[in-house]
Amino acid sequence: MGETNNSKASAATVKGAKAGAKDKVVLTIERVLCYIVLILITFLCLFSFYVLIINTTRSHPDIQKGFSFIPGKSFIPNLKNVLANENIPVISGMLNSLFVSACSALLSVYFSAMTAYAIHAYNFKLKKFAFTFILLIMMVPTQVSALGFVKLMGDWGLMNSFIPLIVPSIAAPTVFFFIKQYMDSVLPMALIEAARIDGAREFRIFNQIVLPLMKPALAVQMIFTFVASWNNYFVPSLLINKASKKTLPLLIAQLRSADFLKFDMGQVYMMIAFAIVPVIIVYMLLSKFIVRGVTLGGVKG
């Protein structure tokens, strides 16, 4: 009986070892497949940037011949041609885009967070209606009110001004909704009540307690708002006519629609590179807050 039990135990051990080995093989295969998929996705995401970088180093005739994996020798000439083009003020266009995008991102995030805090922390009549009304505004496209907005700016003498490009960003329903949802999960009312009991006023609570807790959400929305404003072409094209006030998207479109004899794809790709670099820098500066927010969300879950 003892030998029979030992043989059964050893057989069970062998079966368990085989099952464990199979599980390890399956996990290894799944991990390899995951890495392959991630590598493919990374390649697809970065390939367009690689094409952009390569084409900034090639001349217009070389680009017309087709794609090449090897960099060209025209990076410096393309850069000089772009900077020397009097009709395309690249530096002022980049500064204009940077100013408009940074101000829009800051105002949008700050006032959206303030609105979300007001609806989160206060109980008042029509609170649900106010929240629903803000969400309904998300469904209204910019093009619907564009003509009336342009006429209003013309009546106020704000054509060729950055004010119509910056101030309306205060009302950002999408940013408000994201911050409100994040605030519901990370900001307990007990913390606000404790600060009030300690004598802190509402603006101090908002600026010194609420905003630091909301850094991950604010960073994410700041990136999205900055990129959206940086790439905005529709509204600036209706309001801006002066060359000194034009943003980068307007200058790129102007260069792209140049006369056939003056058209240079090398300059176009160089302008696009100018437009992408600041966005990458902003993302790199704020990406740590995004990672931190995802980590905190995973721990709380």
C-alpha positions as CSV (number, residue, x, y, z in Angstrom):
1,M,0.0,0.0,0.0
2,G,2.8,2.4,0.9
3,E,4.6,1.8,-2.4
4,T,1.3,2.3,-4.3
5,N,0.7,5.6,-2.5
6,N,4.2,6.7,-3.2
7,S,3.8,5.9,-6.9
8,K,0.5,7.8,-7.1
9,A,2.1,10.8,-5.4
10,S,5.1,10.7,-7.7
11,A,2.7,10.4,-10.7
12,A,0.7,13.4,-9.4
13,T,3.9,15.3,-8.9
14,V,5.0,14.6,-12.5
15,K,1.6,15.6,-13.8
16,G,1.8,18.8,-11.8
17,A,5.3,19.6,-13.1
18,K,4.2,19.0,-16.7
19,A,1.1,21.2,-16.2
20,G,3.3,23.9,-14.7
21,A,5.7,23.6,-17.6
22,K,2.9,23.9,-20.1
23,D,1.6,27.0,-18.2
24,K,5.0,28.6,-18.4
25,V,5.3,27.9,-22.1
26,V,1.8,29.4,-22.7
27,L,2.8,32.5,-20.7
28,T,6.0,32.8,-22.6
29,I,4.2,32.6,-25.9
30,E,1.6,35.2,-24.8
31,R,4.4,37.5,-23.6
32,V,6.3,37.2,-26.9
33,L,3.1,37.9,-28.9
34,C,2.5,41.0,-26.7
35,Y,6.0,42.2,-27.4
36,I,5.6,41.7,-31.1
37,V,2.3,43.6,-31.2
38,L,3.8,46.4,-29.1
39,I,6.8,46.6,-31.4
40,L,4.6,46.8,-34.5
41,I,2.4,49.5,-32.9
42,T,5.6,51.4,-31.9
43,F,6.9,51.1,-35.4
44,L,3.7,52.4,-37.0
45,C,3.6,55.3,-34.6
46,L,7.3,56.3,-35.1
47,F,7.5,55.6,-38.8
48,S,5.7,58.8,-39.8
49,F,8.2,60.8,-37.6
50,Y,11.1,59.0,-39.3
51,V,9.7,59.9,-42.8
52,L,9.3,63.5,-41.6
53,I,12.9,63.7,-40.4
54,I,14.3,62.0,-43.5
55,N,12.4,64.4,-45.8
56,T,13.7,67.4,-44.0
57,T,17.1,66.4,-45.2
58,R,16.1,65.9,-48.8
59,S,15.6,68.4,-51.6
60,H,12.4,68.9,-53.6
61,P,13.5,66.8,-56.6
62,D,14.7,64.0,-54.3
63,I,11.3,63.9,-52.5
64,Q,9.5,63.7,-55.8
65,K,11.4,60.6,-56.7
66,G,9.9,58.7,-53.8
67,F,10.6,57.6,-50.3
68,S,14.2,56.8,-49.1
69,F,15.4,55.3,-45.9
70,I,18.7,57.2,-46.3
71,P,18.9,60.8,-45.2
72,G,19.8,63.4,-47.8
73,K,22.2,66.3,-47.8
74,S,19.8,69.3,-48.0
75,F,18.9,69.8,-44.3
76,I,20.9,73.0,-44.0
77,P,19.7,74.4,-47.4
78,N,16.1,73.6,-46.4
79,L,16.5,75.3,-43.1
80,K,18.1,78.4,-44.6
81,N,15.4,78.6,-47.3
82,V,12.6,78.5,-44.6
83,L,14.3,81.1,-42.4
84,A,15.1,83.3,-45.3
85,N,11.6,83.3,-46.8
86,E,10.2,86.8,-46.2
87,N,6.7,85.8,-46.9
88,I,6.8,83.0,-44.3
89,P,8.0,84.4,-41.0
90,V,8.7,81.1,-39.2
91,I,10.1,82.5,-36.0
92,S,7.3,84.9,-35.4
93,G,4.7,82.2,-36.4
94,M,6.2,79.8,-33.9
95,L,6.2,82.4,-31.1
96,N,2.6,83.3,-31.9
97,S,1.5,79.7,-31.8
98,L,3.4,79.1,-28.6
99,F,1.8,82.2,-26.9
100,V,-1.7,81.4,-28.0
101,S,-1.4,77.7,-27.2
102,A,0.2,78.2,-23.8
103,C,-2.3,80.8,-22.7
104,S,-5.2,78.7,-24.0
105,A,-4.0,75.6,-22.2
106,L,-3.5,77.5,-18.9
107,L,-6.8,79.3,-19.0
108,S,-8.8,76.3,-20.2
109,V,-7.4,74.0,-17.5
110,Y,-7.6,76.4,-14.6
111,F,-11.2,77.7,-15.2
112,S,-12.5,74.2,-16.1
113,A,-11.0,72.9,-12.9
114,M,-12.6,75.8,-11.0
115,T,-16.0,75.0,-12.6
116,A,-15.7,71.4,-11.8
117,Y,-14.8,72.2,-8.2
118,A,-17.9,74.5,-7.9
119,I,-20.2,71.7,-9.1
120,H,-18.4,69.1,-7.0
121,A,-18.1,71.0,-3.7
122,Y,-21.3,73.0,-3.6
123,N,-25.0,72.1,-3.4
124,F,-27.3,74.6,-5.1
125,K,-30.5,74.7,-7.1
126,L,-30.2,73.7,-10.8
127,K,-26.9,72.0,-10.1
128,K,-27.8,69.0,-12.2
129,F,-29.2,71.3,-14.9
130,A,-25.9,73.3,-15.0
131,F,-23.9,70.0,-15.3
132,T,-26.2,68.7,-18.1
133,F,-26.2,72.1,-19.9
134,I,-22.4,72.2,-20.0
135,L,-22.3,68.6,-21.4
136,L,-24.8,69.6,-24.1
137,I,-22.5,72.4,-25.2
138,M,-20.0,69.6,-26.1
139,M,-22.3,68.5,-28.9
140,V,-22.2,72.0,-30.6
141,P,-19.5,72.1,-33.3
142,T,-17.3,75.1,-33.7
143,Q,-18.4,75.6,-37.3
144,V,-22.0,76.3,-36.3
145,S,-21.2,79.5,-34.5
146,A,-18.1,80.5,-36.5
147,L,-19.8,83.1,-38.8
148,G,-21.5,84.8,-35.9
149,F,-18.3,84.8,-33.8
150,V,-16.3,86.3,-36.7
151,K,-18.9,89.1,-37.2
152,L,-18.9,89.8,-33.4
153,M,-15.1,90.0,-33.3
154,G,-15.2,92.4,-36.3
155,D,-17.8,94.6,-34.6
156,W,-15.6,94.7,-31.5
157,G,-12.4,95.5,-33.5
158,L,-10.7,92.3,-32.5
159,M,-9.7,91.1,-36.0
160,N,-6.0,90.3,-36.3
161,S,-5.8,89.9,-32.5
162,F,-4.9,87.0,-30.3
163,I,-7.7,87.7,-27.8
164,P,-10.4,85.8,-29.8
165,L,-8.1,82.8,-30.0
166,I,-7.3,82.7,-26.3
167,V,-10.3,84.0,-24.2
168,P,-12.9,81.6,-25.6
169,S,-10.8,78.7,-24.4
170,I,-12.0,79.5,-20.8
171,A,-15.2,77.7,-21.7
172,A,-14.1,74.1,-22.5
173,P,-16.8,71.6,-21.8
174,T,-14.7,68.6,-22.7
175,V,-11.9,69.6,-20.3
176,F,-14.5,70.3,-17.6
177,F,-16.1,66.9,-17.9
178,F,-12.7,65.0,-17.7
179,I,-11.6,67.0,-14.7
180,K,-15.0,66.6,-13.0
181,Q,-14.9,62.8,-13.4
182,Y,-11.3,62.7,-12.0
183,M,-12.3,65.0,-9.1
184,D,-15.1,62.7,-8.1
185,S,-12.6,59.9,-7.6
186,V,-9.8,61.6,-5.9
187,L,-11.3,64.6,-4.0
188,P,-13.3,63.6,-0.9
189,M,-15.6,66.2,0.6
190,A,-14.2,65.4,4.0
191,L,-10.9,67.0,3.0
192,I,-12.7,70.2,1.8
193,E,-14.8,70.3,5.0
194,A,-11.7,69.9,7.1
195,A,-10.0,72.8,5.3
196,R,-13.0,75.0,5.8
197,I,-13.1,74.1,9.5
198,D,-9.5,75.1,9.8
199,G,-10.4,78.6,8.5
200,A,-9.2,78.3,4.9
201,R,-11.1,80.3,2.3
202,E,-12.4,78.8,-0.9
203,F,-9.8,80.2,-3.2
204,R,-7.0,79.0,-0.9
205,I,-8.6,75.5,-0.7
206,F,-8.9,75.4,-4.5
207,N,-5.4,76.7,-5.3
208,Q,-3.4,75.0,-2.5
209,I,-5.3,71.8,-1.9
210,V,-7.5,70.9,-4.9
211,L,-5.1,71.8,-7.8
212,P,-2.1,69.8,-6.4
213,L,-4.3,66.7,-6.1
214,M,-5.5,67.2,-9.7
215,K,-2.0,67.4,-11.2
216,P,-2.3,64.2,-13.4
217,A,-5.7,65.2,-14.8
218,L,-4.5,68.8,-15.3
219,A,-1.4,67.7,-17.1
220,V,-3.3,65.4,-19.5
221,Q,-5.8,68.1,-20.4
222,M,-3.1,70.7,-20.7
223,I,-1.4,68.5,-23.3
224,F,-4.6,68.0,-25.2
225,T,-5.6,71.6,-25.1
226,F,-2.1,72.8,-26.1
227,V,-2.0,70.4,-29.0
228,A,-5.5,71.3,-30.2
229,S,-4.7,75.1,-30.0
230,W,-1.3,74.6,-31.7
231,N,-2.9,72.7,-34.6
232,N,-6.0,75.0,-34.9
233,Y,-6.3,76.3,-38.4
234,F,-10.0,77.0,-38.9
235,V,-10.6,79.9,-36.4
236,P,-7.3,81.7,-37.0
237,S,-7.8,81.5,-40.7
238,L,-11.0,83.5,-40.3
239,L,-9.6,86.1,-37.9
240,I,-5.9,86.6,-38.8
241,N,-4.8,88.3,-42.0
242,K,-1.5,90.0,-41.0
243,A,1.6,88.1,-41.6
244,S,3.1,89.1,-38.2
245,K,0.1,87.7,-36.4
246,K,-0.2,84.4,-38.3
247,T,0.3,81.1,-36.4
248,L,2.3,78.1,-37.8
249,P,-0.7,76.2,-39.3
250,L,-1.5,79.3,-41.4
251,L,2.1,79.6,-42.5
252,I,2.3,75.9,-43.4
253,A,-0.9,76.2,-45.5
254,Q,0.4,79.3,-47.1
255,L,3.6,77.6,-48.0
256,R,1.8,74.5,-49.2
257,S,-0.5,76.6,-51.5
258,A,2.4,78.5,-53.0
259,D,2.9,79.0,-56.7
260,F,4.1,75.9,-58.6
261,L,7.5,77.5,-59.4
262,K,8.0,78.4,-55.8
263,F,6.7,75.3,-54.3
264,D,9.3,73.3,-52.3
265,M,8.5,70.1,-50.5
266,G,11.7,70.3,-48.5
267,Q,10.6,73.6,-47.0
268,V,7.1,72.2,-46.3
269,Y,8.6,69.2,-44.3
270,M,10.9,71.6,-42.5
271,M,8.0,73.7,-41.5
272,I,6.1,70.7,-40.3
273,A,9.2,69.7,-38.2
274,F,9.1,73.2,-36.7
275,A,5.4,72.6,-35.8
276,I,6.0,69.2,-34.2
277,V,9.0,69.8,-32.0
278,P,7.3,72.1,-29.4
279,V,4.5,69.6,-29.0
280,I,7.0,66.8,-28.3
281,I,8.8,69.0,-25.8
282,V,5.5,69.8,-23.9
283,Y,4.5,66.1,-23.8
284,M,8.0,65.1,-22.5
285,L,7.7,67.7,-19.7
286,L,4.2,66.7,-18.6
287,S,4.3,62.9,-19.4
288,K,5.5,62.1,-15.8
289,F,2.3,63.4,-14.4
290,I,0.3,61.2,-16.8
291,V,2.2,58.1,-15.7
292,R,1.8,59.1,-12.1
293,G,-2.0,59.5,-12.6
294,V,-2.3,56.1,-14.2
295,T,-0.2,54.5,-11.4
296,L,-2.4,56.1,-8.7
297,G,-5.5,55.0,-10.5
298,G,-4.3,51.4,-10.6
299,V,-3.4,51.4,-6.9
300,K,-6.7,52.8,-5.9
301,G,-8.6,50.3,-8.1
